[in-house]
């Protein structure tokens, strides 16, 4: 467990992530993190965009359905 201190940044509140957390999340300055609300009311901080994952599943479905067409177009 890592305890984070809440600080004021202008008119907003924020937290500073320790270096070991930044390394574990595989992010960097100006990177993006997503705070996802879990079903039990908890939150999860992740570098992975759940919306992007959903779009990729749909793209894979389309590519699978039109595999022959895409193969012909690639020639």
C-alpha positions as CSV (number, residue, x, y, z in Angstrom):
1,X,0.0,0.0,0.0
2,X,1.2,3.5,-0.9
3,X,-0.2,6.5,1.0
4,X,-0.7,9.6,-1.2
5,X,-1.0,13.1,0.1
6,X,-3.6,15.4,-1.4
7,X,-2.2,18.8,-2.4
8,X,-3.7,21.9,-3.9
9,X,-2.7,22.8,-7.4
10,X,-4.3,26.2,-8.4
11,X,-8.0,25.7,-8.0
12,X,-7.7,21.9,-8.1
13,X,-6.6,19.1,-5.8
14,X,-4.1,16.5,-6.9
15,X,-1.7,13.8,-5.7
16,X,2.0,13.3,-6.4
17,X,2.8,9.7,-7.4
18,X,6.1,8.3,-6.0
19,X,8.7,7.2,-8.5
20,X,8.1,3.5,-7.8
21,X,4.4,3.9,-8.6
22,X,5.2,5.7,-11.8
23,X,7.6,2.9,-12.8
24,X,5.0,0.2,-12.0
25,X,2.3,2.0,-14.0
26,X,4.8,2.4,-16.9
27,X,4.0,6.0,-17.4
28,X,5.9,9.3,-17.6
29,X,5.5,13.0,-17.5
30,X,2.5,14.1,-19.8
31,X,1.4,10.5,-19.9
32,X,-2.2,9.5,-19.3
33,X,-3.7,7.5,-16.5
34,X,-7.3,6.4,-16.1
35,X,-9.2,6.3,-12.8
36,X,-11.8,3.5,-13.1
37,X,-14.6,3.0,-10.7
38,X,-15.0,-0.6,-9.7
39,X,-18.3,-2.3,-9.1
40,X,-17.8,-2.4,-5.3
41,X,-17.2,1.4,-5.1
42,X,-13.4,1.2,-5.1
43,X,-11.3,2.9,-7.7
44,X,-8.5,1.5,-9.9
45,X,-5.7,3.6,-11.4
46,X,-4.4,2.2,-14.7
47,X,-2.5,3.4,-17.8
48,X,-4.8,1.3,-20.0
49,X,-7.8,3.1,-21.6
50,X,-10.8,0.7,-21.3
51,X,-12.5,2.5,-24.2
52,X,-9.6,1.7,-26.5
53,X,-9.7,-1.9,-25.5
54,X,-13.4,-2.0,-26.4
55,X,-12.7,-0.4,-29.8
56,X,-9.8,-2.9,-30.5
57,X,-12.2,-5.9,-29.8
58,X,-14.6,-4.5,-32.3
59,X,-11.8,-3.9,-34.9
60,X,-10.6,-7.5,-34.4
61,X,-14.2,-8.8,-34.9
62,X,-14.5,-6.8,-38.2
63,X,-11.1,-7.9,-39.4
64,X,-12.0,-11.5,-38.7
65,X,-15.4,-11.2,-40.5
66,X,-13.8,-9.6,-43.6
67,X,-10.5,-11.5,-43.5
68,X,-10.6,-12.6,-47.2
69,X,-11.6,-9.1,-48.4
70,X,-8.9,-7.4,-46.4
71,X,-6.3,-10.0,-47.7
72,X,-7.4,-9.3,-51.3
73,X,-7.2,-5.5,-50.8
74,X,-3.6,-5.8,-49.3
75,X,-2.2,-7.2,-52.6
